[in-house]
Amino acid sequence: MILIRFLTDFYAVDGSGNSNVKYAAGVSYPQDEETTRLVASGIAEEITVPDGPAALKQPADPAP
Protein backbone atom coordinates (compact mmCIF):
# COMPACT_ATOMS: atom_id res chain seq x y z
CA MET A 1 0.00 0.00 0.00
CA ILE A 2 1.30 3.46 -0.84
CA LEU A 3 0.83 6.23 1.70
CA ILE A 4 1.87 9.87 1.63
CA ARG A 5 3.96 11.23 4.52
CA PHE A 6 4.16 14.99 4.87
CA LEU A 7 7.52 16.61 5.58
CA THR A 8 5.97 19.94 6.65
CA ASP A 9 2.52 21.04 7.74
CA PHE A 10 0.17 21.88 4.88
CA TYR A 11 -2.45 24.52 5.62
CA ALA A 12 -5.88 25.00 4.07
CA VAL A 13 -7.48 28.44 4.07
CA ASP A 14 -11.26 28.75 4.34
CA GLY A 15 -13.46 31.45 2.80
CA SER A 16 -13.02 33.70 5.85
CA GLY A 17 -9.24 33.66 5.58
CA ASN A 18 -8.69 31.31 8.53
CA SER A 19 -5.90 28.78 8.04
CA ASN A 20 -5.91 25.32 9.56
CA VAL A 21 -3.52 22.40 9.28
CA LYS A 22 -4.99 20.04 6.70
CA TYR A 23 -2.04 17.61 6.57
CA ALA A 24 0.31 17.47 9.57
CA ALA A 25 4.06 16.95 9.25
CA GLY A 26 5.19 13.38 9.99
CA VAL A 27 1.71 11.89 9.54
CA SER A 28 0.86 9.47 6.73
CA TYR A 29 -2.30 9.89 4.65
CA PRO A 30 -3.95 7.79 1.92
CA GLN A 31 -2.83 8.49 -1.61
CA ASP A 32 -5.26 10.57 -3.66
CA GLU A 33 -5.06 13.22 -6.35
CA GLU A 34 -4.34 16.08 -3.93
CA THR A 35 -1.69 14.27 -1.87
CA THR A 36 0.04 13.03 -5.02
CA ARG A 37 0.18 16.63 -6.29
CA LEU A 38 1.76 17.69 -3.00
CA VAL A 39 4.42 14.97 -3.40
CA ALA A 40 5.30 16.52 -6.75
CA SER A 41 5.60 19.94 -5.09
CA GLY A 42 8.17 18.55 -2.64
CA ILE A 43 6.39 18.89 0.71
CA ALA A 44 5.51 15.20 1.01
CA GLU A 45 6.93 11.81 0.09
CA GLU A 46 5.49 8.47 -0.96
CA ILE A 47 6.11 5.57 1.39
CA THR A 48 5.31 1.93 0.78
CA VAL A 49 3.97 -0.16 3.63
CA PRO A 50 3.05 -3.82 3.41
CA ASP A 51 -0.61 -4.70 3.69
CA GLY A 52 -2.63 -7.85 4.19
CA PRO A 53 -1.06 -11.17 5.25
CA ALA A 54 2.33 -10.15 3.84
CA ALA A 55 2.49 -7.43 6.49
CA LEU A 56 2.54 -10.01 9.28
CA LYS A 57 5.95 -11.07 10.45
CA GLN A 58 6.69 -14.55 9.19
CA PRO A 59 7.85 -17.03 11.85
CA ALA A 60 11.32 -18.49 11.47
CA ASP A 61 11.56 -21.96 9.98
CA PRO A 62 11.87 -24.57 12.70
CA ALA A 63 15.15 -26.47 12.88
CA PRO A 64 14.90 -30.04 11.48
C-alpha positions as CSV (number, residue, x, y, z in Angstrom):
1,M,0.0,0.0,0.0
2,I,1.3,3.5,-0.8
3,L,0.8,6.2,1.7
4,I,1.9,9.9,1.6
5,R,4.0,11.2,4.5
6,F,4.2,15.0,4.9
7,L,7.5,16.6,5.6
8,T,6.0,19.9,6.7
9,D,2.5,21.0,7.7
10,F,0.2,21.9,4.9
11,Y,-2.5,24.5,5.6
12,A,-5.9,25.0,4.1
13,V,-7.5,28.4,4.1
14,D,-11.3,28.8,4.3
15,G,-13.5,31.4,2.8
16,S,-13.0,33.7,5.8
17,G,-9.2,33.7,5.6
18,N,-8.7,31.3,8.5
19,S,-5.9,28.8,8.0
20,N,-5.9,25.3,9.6
21,V,-3.5,22.4,9.3
22,K,-5.0,20.0,6.7
23,Y,-2.0,17.6,6.6
24,A,0.3,17.5,9.6
25,A,4.1,16.9,9.3
26,G,5.2,13.4,10.0
27,V,1.7,11.9,9.5
28,S,0.9,9.5,6.7
29,Y,-2.3,9.9,4.7
30,P,-4.0,7.8,1.9
31,Q,-2.8,8.5,-1.6
32,D,-5.3,10.6,-3.7
33,E,-5.1,13.2,-6.4
34,E,-4.3,16.1,-3.9
35,T,-1.7,14.3,-1.9
36,T,0.0,13.0,-5.0
37,R,0.2,16.6,-6.3
38,L,1.8,17.7,-3.0
39,V,4.4,15.0,-3.4
40,A,5.3,16.5,-6.8
41,S,5.6,19.9,-5.1
42,G,8.2,18.6,-2.6
43,I,6.4,18.9,0.7
44,A,5.5,15.2,1.0
45,E,6.9,11.8,0.1
46,E,5.5,8.5,-1.0
47,I,6.1,5.6,1.4
48,T,5.3,1.9,0.8
49,V,4.0,-0.2,3.6
50,P,3.1,-3.8,3.4
51,D,-0.6,-4.7,3.7
52,G,-2.6,-7.8,4.2
53,P,-1.1,-11.2,5.3
54,A,2.3,-10.2,3.8
55,A,2.5,-7.4,6.5
56,L,2.5,-10.0,9.3
57,K,5.9,-11.1,10.5
58,Q,6.7,-14.6,9.2
59,P,7.8,-17.0,11.8
60,A,11.3,-18.5,11.5
61,D,11.6,-22.0,10.0
62,P,11.9,-24.6,12.7
63,A,15.1,-26.5,12.9
64,P,14.9,-30.0,11.5
